Amino acid sequence: MRRLAVALTFVLLAAGCTTAGNTPAPEGANPTLALKIGSSQPETQPNFHCGMKLLKERIEAQAELNLTIDMFPNSQLGPDAERFAGVQSGDIDIDLQGGSAMSTAFPKIGVLDAAYAFNDIDHFFKWVDQNGKDFFTEFNTATNTTILDAWYFGMRTFTATKPIRKPEDLAGLKIRFPNTPQFLANAEALGANAVAIAVEELYLALQQGVAQGQENPVVATHAQKFDEILKSASLTNHQVGVHFVVVSDKTLDKMSQPQKDALTKAVHDIRAENRKCVDDETEKVLTGWRADSTRTVVEIDQIDRAAFIGKAEAFFNKHYTGDNLKLYQSIRASA
C-alpha cells in the first residue's frame, strides 16, 4: 500500500513509495526521464503559457534533476476522458484535468465543479487548503493518480446570441455544456437547455446553429474564437474553473525523491502566478469586448446572482445523495 505524505497544498510523496511491480529509483540518484504533459487547452490560453510552459522552463532549468518535459496542448493526446485514462495507465505522465472529467473514476471530485458550489476562486483555494489532504489522498487511492495542485482556469460565464441576466433568459436557448454528468447537471440546475458537444467540435456547432451559446471562462471563449460568433457575454460567474495538475503514480514510481519534490514545488509555486495571468488576460479580453459597439457585456452587478444561486442550491440539495451531498453542503457552508 502506497504511503503518502501531504505537504504544500495537496500531495507530496514520501520517499521510497512504489507501486507493486515497479522498482523505486536508487536513493540519491536522479534517473533521466522525459515527462509527457497534456491538456485540452490551446497555446493561446494562460494555462499553457502561464502554466505548462512555466513548468517546463523551471524543471528543465534544474539540470541536475535530469528531467525534461514534452508539452502536448490542444487535445493532441486526445479528449479529456481519454487523456485521464492515459494518466491512469502511465501512458501520459502529467495532465491538466477538470474535476468533472475525472469523476467517472472518483465521483466526489465532480461535486467541486457544481454550479455556484464555490462563490469565487478565493473560496475554492481556501476550501482546498483546509480540506485537500484527506480529499486528494482518497482520490489517489481510487485512481492511482496524484493531484499535485490546481491552477485557475477562470470563472465560467455564458456567451450566447442574446444577453443572460436571470435564469429565465436561458429558456429557448441551446447552450453547449461539456458531456459529463456534472456539467449536464449544472445545466439543469441553472435552467439551461443543454446540448453536449465536444470542445473540439464547438466552433462549427456554433456556426451551424446547433448551439446558440456556450459557457466557458472568458479567456477560453476568446482563445478558441467562440466570440467571433457569439456577441453577448454574460458574466454569471457560475462555476470556478480550475485545472488539476494530475500525475500518474506509475510515473512517480520512476522518479527519485528530489525529482518528486522539485515537480511538486514547481507546480505549487506556479499557482499564484497562473492566477494573476488568468485575471490579467480576462480583464484584457473584457476591455476589448466592452469597447466593441457590436457586443453586449452583461456585467456581474447586472446578473440576478441570487436567483441563480438559489435555483442551483435547490437543485443540488435534491440531486446529490450520501457522501456527495455531505460534500456539497460542507462546501456551501464554508462560503
Rosetta blueprint (number, residue, H / E / L):
1 M L
2 R L
3 R L
4 L E
5 A E
6 V L
7 A L
8 L L
9 T L
10 F L
11 V L
12 L E
13 L E
14 A L
15 A L
16 G L
17 C L
18 T L
19 T L
20 A L
21 G L
22 N L
23 T L
24 P L
25 A L
26 P L
27 E L
28 G L
29 A L
30 N L
31 P L
32 T L
33 L E
34 A E
35 L E
36 K E
37 I E
38 G E
39 S L
40 S L
41 Q L
42 P L
43 E L
44 T L
45 Q L
46 P H
47 N H
48 F H
49 H H
50 C H
51 G H
52 M H
53 K H
54 L H
55 L H
56 K H
57 E H
58 R H
59 I H
60 E H
61 A L
62 Q L
63 A H
64 E H
65 L H
66 N L
67 L E
68 T E
69 I E
70 D E
71 M E
72 F E
73 P L
74 N L
75 S L
76 Q L
77 L L
78 G L
79 P L
80 D H
81 A H
82 E H
83 R H
84 F H
85 A H
86 G H
87 V H
88 Q H
89 S H
90 G L
91 D L
92 I L
93 D L
94 I E
95 D E
96 L E
97 Q E
98 G L
99 G H
100 S H
101 A H
102 M H
103 S L
104 T L
105 A L
106 F L
107 P H
108 K H
109 I H
110 G H
111 V H
112 L H
113 D H
114 A L
115 A L
116 Y L
117 A L
118 F L
119 N L
120 D L
121 I H
122 D H
123 H H
124 F H
125 F H
126 K H
127 W H
128 V H
129 D H
130 Q H
131 N H
132 G H
133 K H
134 D H
135 F H
136 F H
137 T H
138 E H
139 F H
140 N H
141 T H
142 A H
143 T H
144 N L
145 T E
146 T E
147 I E
148 L E
149 D E
150 A E
151 W E
152 Y E
153 F E
154 G E
155 M E
156 R E
157 T E
158 F E
159 T E
160 A E
161 T L
162 K L
163 P L
164 I L
165 R L
166 K L
167 P H
168 E H
169 D H
170 L H
171 A L
172 G L
173 L L
174 K E
175 I E
176 R E
177 F E
178 P L
179 N L
180 T L
181 P H
182 Q H
183 F H
184 L H
185 A H
186 N H
187 A H
188 E H
189 A H
190 L H
191 G L
192 A L
193 N E
194 A E
195 V E
196 A E
197 I L
198 A L
199 V H
200 E H
201 E H
202 L H
203 Y H
204 L H
205 A H
206 L H
207 Q H
208 Q H
209 G L
210 V L
211 A L
212 Q L
213 G E
214 Q E
215 E E
216 N E
217 P E
218 V H
219 V H
220 A H
221 T H
222 H H
223 A H
224 Q L
225 K L
226 F H
227 D H
228 E H
229 I L
230 L L
231 K L
232 S E
233 A E
234 S E
235 L E
236 T E
237 N E
238 H E
239 Q E
240 V E
241 G E
242 V E
243 H E
244 F E
245 V E
246 V E
247 V E
248 S E
249 D H
250 K H
251 T H
252 L H
253 D H
254 K H
255 M L
256 S L
257 Q H
258 P H
259 Q H
260 K H
261 D H
262 A H
263 L H
264 T H
265 K H
266 A H
267 V H
268 H H
269 D H
270 I H
271 R H
272 A H
273 E H
274 N H
275 R H
276 K H
277 C H
278 V H
279 D H
280 D H
281 E H
282 T H
283 E H
284 K H
285 V H
286 L H
287 T H
288 G H
289 W H
290 R H
291 A L
292 D L
293 S L
294 T L
295 R L
296 T E
297 V E
298 V E
299 E L
300 I H
301 D H
302 Q H
303 I L
304 D L
305 R H
306 A H
307 A H
308 F H
309 I H
310 G H
311 K H
312 A H
313 E H
314 A H
315 F H
316 F H
317 N H
318 K H
319 H H
320 Y L
321 T L
322 G H
323 D H
324 N H
325 L H
326 K H
327 L H
328 Y H
329 Q H
330 S H
331 I H
332 R H
333 A H
334 S L
335 A L
